[in-house]
Amino acid sequence: MTDISQIDEPKEAEFSDYVSLLKPRVMSLVVFTAFVGVVVAPGGLAGPIHPFIAFFAVLCIAIGGGASGALNMWYDADIDRIMKRTKGRPIPTGKVTAGEALYVGLALSFFSVMMLGLATNWLAAGLLAFTIFFYAVIYTMWLKRSTPQNIVIGGAAGAFPPMIGWAAVTGDVTLTSTLLFLLIFMWTPPHFWALALFMNSDYDAAKVPMLTVTHGKRTTRVHILVYTAVLALTALWVAFTPIAGWAYLIVAVVLNIWFMLGAVQIIRRDESEAEADDYAVERRFFKLSLLYLFAHFLALLVDKILIIFGIGGPL
């Protein structure tokens, strides 16, 4: 845990430094998947929820995601200073104190949960509160530093936004919204393990028990292949729900074949080969994973629009 007394006194902080506390890159994924959850839910564009309330719901989910990021940076400031990927964050650089990050995280958590509950319903607010708690406490304070399954279990935190968006509209949790959760949940391990393959020295130096550190890169490569296969089955299952049509099916088939081929390439690599080309295959797989998730949710959005105009429909 961060020892606030060991953090440097803040330098001249700018507004962008406080924005950085919220992990805007991660927040962009939260916003998009939550937005899709709202839109594809029954009545999401024309039904029980007003468009302004829908927008406000997505905003609250985004703020809640940002609050989680601030709390994560508060607690992880000690290891963020060690890792090359994170040492430029506001707390390690001394631009923002750990105490300020904690206050920002707690204030935004309370605000986002209460406003979402008042604007929509308390099921959605409860799911958002649980998401923040899961990421800040279960993942950051416990799983991340105690088990190589940190990413597997902790991935649930990033998988909740579309389910929360759905619940904000409908007031319930269904099999379809659960599948949207599972799509992100199963995507998270291969996405982060690909990153860990070429950033392993960071996790090793910070003593974070990532799978690459505790079980080695060969085992990690096997796990990437296994989870990618399960992810493909999950993605194709979504294709046969009421929210998906031909656009989603085409995207799912093409991208999951592409993703599986990438995972096969990864498992066939040995470390000397990977080091020789600076983990080029693994880096491409990581970048592809970003396109993968975005394209699946975008396809669901396209199918929803086609349904509204009477052009498409469920398979």
C-alpha positions, -999 to +999 in steps of 0.1 A: +000+000+000+011+036-007+029+053+022+016+089+018+046+102+038+070+088+012+054+106-018+071+137-030+055+171-023+034+180-054+049+201-082+028+225-101-002+204-110-023+211-140-059+201-148-046+174-171-028+158-142-061+153-123-076+140-156-048+115-158-057+102-124-090+089-140-071+068-166-088+084-196-077+056-220-093+030-199-123+053-194-128+056-231-134+018-233-158+021-203-178+049-219-181+031-252-191-003-238-215+013-214-230+034-242-236+002-263-251-015-233-276+014-230-284+015-267-289-022-273-310-027-242-348-030-249-361+005-252-326+020-251-332+045-280-369+048-278-385+035-247-386+039-210-355+060-207-352+096-220-321+102-243-308+128-218-311+103-189-293+077-211-265+102-217-263+111-180-262+074-171-232+068-194-216+099-179-221+085-144-206+051-154-176+069-169-171+090-137-173+058-117-147+042-139-125+073-134-130+071-097-117+035-097-087+046-116-079+073-091-082+049-062-060+024-081-033+051-086-035+061-049-029+025-037-004+015-064+018+046-063+047+026-048+049+001-077+039+027-103+072+044-094+091+012-103+074+002-136+084+020-168+049+019-181+035+038-151+063+059-136+051+090-155+017+090-137+008+120-116+016+106-082+051+091-090+061+123-107+050+143-077+024+164-095-004+151-074-002+137-038-015+103-029-039+119-005-054+141-033-059+110-055-077+092-026-100+122-020-108+125-058-115+088-060-138+087-030-157+119-040-162+108-076-173+073-064-200+087-041-211+113-067-214+088-096-232+061-077-257+085-061-264+104-093-269+071-113-293+058-087-313+090-086-314+094-124-321+057-133-325+030-107-307+016-077-299-017-094-277+001-119-262+022-091-255-009-070-237-025-099-216+006-103-208+007-066-198-029-067-177-024-098-157+005-081-153-017-049-142-047-069-116-028-089-103-007-060-104-033-032-107-068-045-084-063-075-060-035-066-056-041-028-058-079-028-057-099-061-031-078-080-003-085-055-013-119-042-021-142-072-012-148-108-049-151-114-052-113-107-061-104-143-085-133-147-106-125-116-099-088-116-111-085-152-147-085-139-143-049-130-138-038-166-166-061-178-195-045-158-201-013-178-223-027-205-243-046-179-247-014-159-258+005-190-283-022-197-296-022-161-299+016-162-324+012-190-343-019-181-338-022-143-327-058-146-299-082-155-306-107-182-287-135-200-279-111-229-264-084-206-245-112-188-231-123-221-219-088-228-201-089-194-186-123-203-174-110-237-152-084-219-144-108-190-130-135-213-112-109-235-092-094-206-067-123-198-053-127-234-053-089-238-032-083-206-011-115-209+001-104-243+012-071-228+029-090-199+050-110-224+068-080-236+066-060-204+075-088-180+106-070-166+082-043-152+061-067-133+091-086-121+108-055-108+076-044-090+071-079-076+036-081-091+028-119-095+017-117-131+015-152-147+046-145-168+065-139-135+052-168-114+048-195-141+069-183-170+062-171-205+056-206-220+027-212-196+014-177-203+014-185-240-006-217-234-031-197-213-035-171-240-045-198-265-070-214-241-087-182-232-088-170-268-106-202-277-132-197-249-135-161-259-143-171-295-171-193-282-185-165-260-184-140-289-202-164-312-229-170-285-236-133-284-244-135-322-275-156-314-290-132-289-318-107-297-294-078-299-271-092-326-276-095-364-256-101-395-232-072-389-221-087-356-220-122-369-196-113-397-174-093-374-173-120-348-164-147-373-137-127-390-121-113-359-122-145-339-105-164-367-079-136-369-075-136-331-071-174-329-045-173-356-026-147-335-028-169-304-015-199-324+014-178-336+021-168-300+022-203-286+045-215-314+071-189-304+101-195-282+117-168-262+149-165-282+128-159-313+105-134-295+135-114-280+152-113-314+124-093-329+114-074-298+082-094-293+068-081-326+041-109-328+030-103-292+028-066-297+007-071-328-016-094-309-020-068-281-029-041-306-053-065-323-070-072-290-079-035-288-095-036-322-112-068-313-133-055-285-141-022-301-152-039-333-175-063-316-194-036-297-195-014-327-211-042-347-238-045-320-244-007-324-246-011-362-271-039-358-293-018-335-293+010-360-303-014-388-331-028-367-344+007-360-346+014-397-362-019-404-333-032-424-319-059-402-329-080-372-318-108-350-304-139-367 
